[in-house]
Amino acid sequence: SLSAGLDLPGRFLFATLTLMTLIAILVFIEEAVYIYRKIPSSKGSIIIWINAAAPVISTTSCIGMWVPRSTMFTDFTAGIFFAIVIHKFLMMMIKECGGQKMLLRRFENGRFTISTGPCCCCCLCLPRVPITRQTLFWLKLGTFQFAVFRPVLIFLSIVLWTNGNYVLYNLSPKGPALWISCFIGALTLFALWAVGIMFRKVRILLKCKNIIPKFALYQFIVILNQLQTTIINIFATQKIIPCAPPLSSTARGSYIAQQLLIMEMFLITVVSRVVYRRKYHDLEPLECAAEEPGDDKQPP
């Protein structure tokens, strides 16, 4: 068994990481109960989904650490959940503005700046788009398509994997793994682009709602769960991470990614509890929209 093959420091590390995962789950449950009791259900359910991202990723990483053969399923589970959270974060920003109708009233003559990351941050010549019901629909569609198509592509990957046609670390042009990964990457960029466009417009309005720390936590989850894991897997497949019998390079890379994620998601879970637990005053009708970006006036 896995525990039998570990030395004393290894067992201590596994036990510590498992304890951190359990604490993260308990912190999230306590926070979810608080949100359920104190915040209206429509907004509270969205905030609970967003807060669940870190403990869910930590839990799947812990399961993958203890049961190495389940890594593919745990990574896919975390990927599906994260796709839904990206859409929920966009919806949370709209809800914090008072809903779609109130957002359109606040920015009646405003425009979206679409030359933002991660897709078009260098395309400064792109025109600014008027804020209308149609443009809001396209932004919501940008994140919703990711929440729909990523689970479909992951399901297809599992079907091909059970048939022996999908090999996770085989990035040959003749294999399906490369093309599925590229397609998921493109969908991810479009979803993150939609969230970035919305955040750039509402960050001043929602400053009194502490939206910047919330967005920073969301960005950390994106970078750590997607970029960090991808880089470690590339290092493992290129043998930059050496093998250590009985673990191959890819297995060691997977262990390193999982253990880092458990520690990082534990910290994000604790910080998220502090950020989302604060009590904020609701925006007065059209009051914050009239404030200039340089205005230092803040609610008590």
C-alpha positions in Angstrom: 0.0 0.0 0.0 1.0 3.7 -0.3 1.4 4.2 3.4 3.6 1.1 3.7 6.0 2.6 1.1 6.5 5.9 3.0 9.2 6.7 5.4 8.6 8.6 8.6 9.0 12.1 7.1 6.8 11.1 4.2 4.0 9.9 6.6 4.3 13.1 8.6 4.0 15.1 5.4 0.9 13.2 4.2 -0.7 13.4 7.6 -0.1 17.2 7.8 -1.5 17.8 4.3 -4.5 15.7 5.0 -5.1 17.6 8.3 -4.9 20.9 6.3 -7.5 19.6 3.9 -9.9 18.6 6.7 -9.4 22.1 8.3 -10.1 23.8 5.0 -13.3 21.7 4.6 -14.5 22.6 8.2 -13.7 26.3 7.6 -15.7 26.3 4.4 -18.7 24.5 6.0 -18.7 27.1 8.8 -18.5 29.9 6.3 -21.3 28.4 4.1 -23.6 28.1 7.1 -22.9 31.8 8.0 -23.6 32.9 4.4 -26.7 30.9 4.2 -28.1 32.5 7.3 -27.0 36.1 6.7 -27.1 36.7 2.9 -30.1 36.5 0.6 -30.4 33.1 -1.1 -29.9 34.4 -4.7 -26.5 36.1 -3.8 -25.6 33.7 -1.1 -25.6 30.6 -3.3 -23.2 32.2 -5.7 -20.8 33.3 -2.9 -20.9 29.7 -1.5 -20.0 28.3 -4.9 -17.0 30.7 -5.2 -15.9 30.0 -1.7 -16.1 26.2 -2.4 -13.5 26.4 -5.1 -10.4 26.2 -2.9 -11.6 23.4 -0.5 -12.8 21.3 -3.5 -9.5 21.6 -5.2 -7.7 20.8 -2.0 -9.9 17.8 -1.4 -9.4 16.4 -4.9 -5.7 16.9 -4.6 -5.6 15.1 -1.3 -7.5 12.1 -2.7 -5.1 12.1 -5.7 -2.2 12.1 -3.4 -3.4 9.1 -1.4 -4.8 7.2 -4.4 -2.4 7.9 -7.3 -4.5 6.0 -9.8 -7.4 8.3 -9.2 -5.4 11.4 -10.3 -7.1 11.7 -13.7 -10.6 11.6 -12.2 -9.7 14.0 -9.3 -8.1 16.5 -11.8 -11.2 16.3 -14.0 -13.5 16.8 -11.1 -11.6 19.9 -10.0 -11.6 21.2 -13.6 -15.4 20.8 -14.0 -16.0 22.6 -10.7 -13.6 25.4 -11.5 -15.3 26.0 -14.9 -18.6 26.6 -13.0 -16.9 28.9 -10.5 -15.6 31.2 -13.2 -19.2 31.7 -14.4 -20.4 32.2 -10.9 -17.8 34.9 -10.3 -19.1 36.9 -13.2 -22.6 36.6 -12.0 -21.5 37.7 -8.5 -20.2 41.0 -9.9 -23.5 41.6 -11.7 -25.4 40.8 -8.5 -23.2 43.1 -6.4 -24.1 45.9 -8.8 -27.8 45.3 -8.0 -28.6 42.9 -10.8 -28.5 43.3 -14.6 -31.2 46.1 -14.8 -29.5 48.2 -12.1 -26.1 47.7 -13.8 -27.5 48.9 -17.1 -28.9 52.0 -15.3 -25.7 52.7 -13.5 -23.6 52.5 -16.8 -26.3 53.8 -19.1 -23.8 55.7 -21.3 -20.8 53.7 -20.4 -18.6 51.4 -22.5 -16.7 48.2 -21.9 -12.9 48.2 -22.5 -12.3 44.9 -24.3 -8.5 45.5 -24.7 -7.8 43.6 -21.5 -6.2 40.2 -20.6 -5.7 37.5 -21.1 -6.8 37.7 -24.8 -6.4 41.3 -26.0 -4.3 43.2 -23.5 -1.9 44.3 -26.2 -4.7 45.3 -28.7 -5.1 48.8 -27.6 -6.7 49.8 -30.9 -9.8 47.8 -30.2 -12.9 50.0 -29.9 -14.8 50.3 -26.6 -18.1 48.5 -26.7 -21.4 50.2 -25.4 -22.8 48.6 -22.3 -26.2 47.1 -23.4 -28.3 44.1 -22.6 -26.7 42.4 -25.7 -23.1 43.0 -24.6 -23.9 41.7 -21.1 -25.5 38.6 -22.8 -22.2 38.0 -24.7 -20.1 38.3 -21.5 -22.3 35.9 -19.7 -22.2 33.5 -22.7 -18.4 33.8 -22.6 -18.2 32.2 -19.1 -21.3 30.0 -19.5 -19.8 28.2 -22.6 -16.8 27.2 -20.5 -19.1 25.8 -17.8 -20.9 23.7 -20.4 -18.2 22.6 -22.9 -15.4 21.8 -20.4 -17.4 19.0 -18.7 -18.4 17.7 -22.1 -14.8 17.6 -23.2 -13.7 16.1 -20.0 -16.4 13.4 -20.3 -15.1 12.7 -23.9 -11.5 12.4 -22.5 -12.6 9.9 -19.9 -14.4 7.8 -22.6 -11.3 7.8 -24.8 -9.1 7.1 -21.8 -11.1 4.0 -20.8 -10.7 2.8 -24.4 -6.9 3.4 -24.3 -7.0 6.2 -26.9 -6.4 9.1 -24.5 -3.0 9.4 -22.7 -2.7 12.5 -20.5 1.0 13.1 -21.1 1.1 12.1 -24.7 1.1 15.4 -26.6 1.6 14.0 -30.0 -0.3 15.7 -32.9 -1.8 12.2 -33.7 -3.3 11.8 -30.3 -6.5 13.4 -29.0 -4.9 14.7 -25.7 -3.1 17.6 -27.5 -6.2 18.8 -29.4 -8.6 18.5 -26.4 -6.1 20.4 -24.2 -5.8 23.2 -26.8 -9.5 23.5 -27.2 -10.0 23.6 -23.4 -7.2 26.2 -23.3 -9.0 28.4 -25.8 -12.3 28.1 -24.0 -10.5 29.0 -20.7 -9.0 32.2 -22.3 -12.4 33.4 -23.6 -14.0 32.8 -20.2 -11.2 34.7 -18.3 -11.4 37.5 -20.8 -15.1 38.0 -20.2 -14.5 38.2 -16.4 -11.6 40.6 -16.9 -13.8 42.9 -19.1 -16.5 43.0 -16.4 -14.1 43.5 -13.5 -12.3 46.4 -15.2 -15.6 48.2 -15.5 -17.1 47.6 -12.0 -13.9 47.7 -9.9 -14.4 51.4 -8.9 -18.1 51.0 -8.3 -17.7 47.9 -6.2 -14.6 49.1 -4.3 -16.9 49.6 -1.3 -17.7 45.8 -1.6 -14.0 44.9 -1.5 -14.1 43.4 -5.0 -10.4 43.9 -5.6 -9.3 41.4 -2.9 -12.0 39.0 -4.0 -10.8 39.2 -7.6 -7.2 38.7 -6.4 -8.2 35.5 -4.7 -10.0 34.3 -7.8 -6.9 35.1 -9.9 -4.7 33.2 -7.5 -6.9 30.1 -7.9 -6.7 30.4 -11.7 -2.9 30.7 -11.7 -2.2 28.0 -9.1 -4.8 25.5 -10.4 -4.2 26.0 -14.1 -0.8 27.5 -14.8 1.3 26.1 -12.0 0.0 22.5 -12.5 0.6 22.8 -16.3 4.2 24.0 -15.8 5.0 21.2 -13.3 3.5 18.6 -15.7 5.6 19.9 -18.6 8.7 19.7 -16.4 7.8 16.1 -15.5 7.2 15.0 -19.1 10.5 16.6 -20.2 12.3 14.7 -17.3 13.4 18.0 -15.7 11.8 16.5 -12.5 13.9 13.4 -12.1 12.3 10.0 -11.3 12.8 8.5 -7.8 11.9 4.8 -7.8 9.3 3.6 -7.5 7.9 6.9 -8.8 8.4 8.0 -12.4 9.0 11.6 -13.4 5.3 12.1 -14.2 4.2 10.5 -11.0 6.6 12.7 -9.0 5.4 15.8 -10.9 1.8 14.9 -10.0 2.7 14.5 -6.3 4.5 17.8 -6.2 1.5 19.6 -7.9 -1.0 18.0 -5.6 1.0 18.8 -2.4 1.5 22.4 -3.4 -2.2 22.8 -4.2 -3.2 21.5 -0.8 -1.1 24.0 1.0 -2.0 26.9 -1.3 -5.8 26.2 -1.3 -5.7 25.9 2.5 -4.3 29.4 2.7 -6.8 30.8 0.2 -9.7 29.2 2.1 -8.6 30.9 5.3 -8.1 34.3 3.6 -11.4 33.9 1.7 -13.3 33.5 5.0 -11.9 36.8 6.2 -12.6 38.7 2.9 -16.2 37.3 2.3 -17.1 37.4 6.0 -17.0 41.1 6.3 -20.3 43.0 6.3 -20.8 45.4 3.5 -23.4 48.1 3.0 -25.6 47.7 0.0 -25.0 50.2 -2.8 -27.4 53.2 -2.6 -29.4 53.5 -5.9 -27.1 55.1 -8.4 -25.0 56.7 -5.7 -21.7 54.9 -6.2 -22.0 55.2 -9.9 -21.7 59.0 -9.7 -18.4 58.8 -7.8 -15.2 59.6 -9.7 -12.3 57.1 -9.7 -10.2 59.5 -7.6 -12.9 60.0 -5.0 -11.7 58.7 -1.7 -15.1 58.8 -0.1 -16.0 55.3 1.3 -18.9 54.0 3.3 -18.4 53.5 7.0 
